[in-house]
Amino acid sequence: MSASIKRFEDMSPTGHLMMHQQEDGDIIVCAVPDTEECKRGHLPPFGIAVEFCSCIGGGGQSPHTRKALIELWKAIERDNAENPQWRIEAVLLRWKNDHTAQRRL
C-alpha cells in the first residue's frame, strides 16, 4: 500500500516537505517551495523530487539514507500529531487573492 505525508516549513505559508512511499517500498521526497517564491524566483511550483529505492526490490544503493528517511517520516507523523499545522486557511486565502487579482487584469 502506498502512503504520503507532508509537513509545512516554518518560514512560509505554503512551502512544505512531502514524502511518498510507493507499494514497492521506494521513498520519494519532494521539497515544494512557497507559491510566492515560485513566482519571484521562477521555481517550479511542484518542487524538486528525489527517489530512493528499497533494497528489497533491488536497485537500492542507499540503505542508510533510506533508513534515515523512514525516521524522518516517523518524526513528521509525530510532529503532525503533537503540533498540527492548520495552513489550509493560508493556502485558500492566497489562492483567493491570486484569482481576485487575475480577474482585475
N, C-alpha and C positions, 0 to 999 in steps of 0.2 A: 504494500500500500504506500502511495506517495503522500508526502505531507509538506506543508510550508509554514514558516514562521517569520515574523518581522518585528523590528524594534526601531522606533523613530530616533533620530540623532538628537543631541542636546542643543544644537546651535541653530536649527531652522525648523519651521513648522511642518515641512513635508519630506525632508531628506530622511532616508531610512536604510537600514541594512535588512536584506531579505535573504532567507535561506530556503532551499527546496531540496528535499531528499526524494530521489526517484525510487521506483519499485526495486531496481537492481542495487540500491544502496549508494549510488553516486550522490554526491552533495554539490549543489550549485549555490554559490554565494554571489549576491548582487549588492552593489553599493549604488543606491539611487539618490542622485543629488536633489536638492530643493528645486522646485519649479522656477523660482526667481533666478537661481544660479544658472539654470539651464538657459534661460533667456539671455542673461548677461554674458555668459561665457561660451555660448554656442555648444553646450554639452548635450549629449543625447539624453532625452527625458526618461528613457528606460534604464539608464545607468550602465554600469560595467559588470559583466558576469564572468566568473571563473568556475570551472568544474573539476572536482577531484573524484576519481573513480574508486570504487571499493576494491579491495584486494581479493574478495571472494569471486567476483565475476571476471577478474582478470583486468590487467591494464593499470591497476592502482600502483603508482610509483611513489606515493607519499603517505604511507600508513600513519606516521606520527602526526602529520598535518591533518589528516582526516580525523584522527582521534581527537585532536585539539578542536576541530570544528564541531564535533559531536558535543564536546564540553561547552563550547560557545553556545550551541543550540540549547543545552540544558540551562545555561546561565540566562539566556533570553527568555526561556519559559519561566524561570524563577522571577526575573525582573518583571515580566508581564503579569505574573500572578500577584506579586507583592507591591508593585508600583505601576498599575495600568496607566497607559498614556491615552488620553481622550483627545486625539488630534483630528478626529473626523470633522469637528466643527471648523478648525482652521483650514482644512483641505476644502471643505464645501464653501467657506467664505471666500477663499482665494479663487475658486472656480467661478463663483457667482460674480466676483469683482472683475475677473478677466473677461467673462462673457458680456457683462454690462458695458465694459469699456469697448469691446468689439462692436456692439450694437450702435454705439455712438458714432463710430467712424464712418 
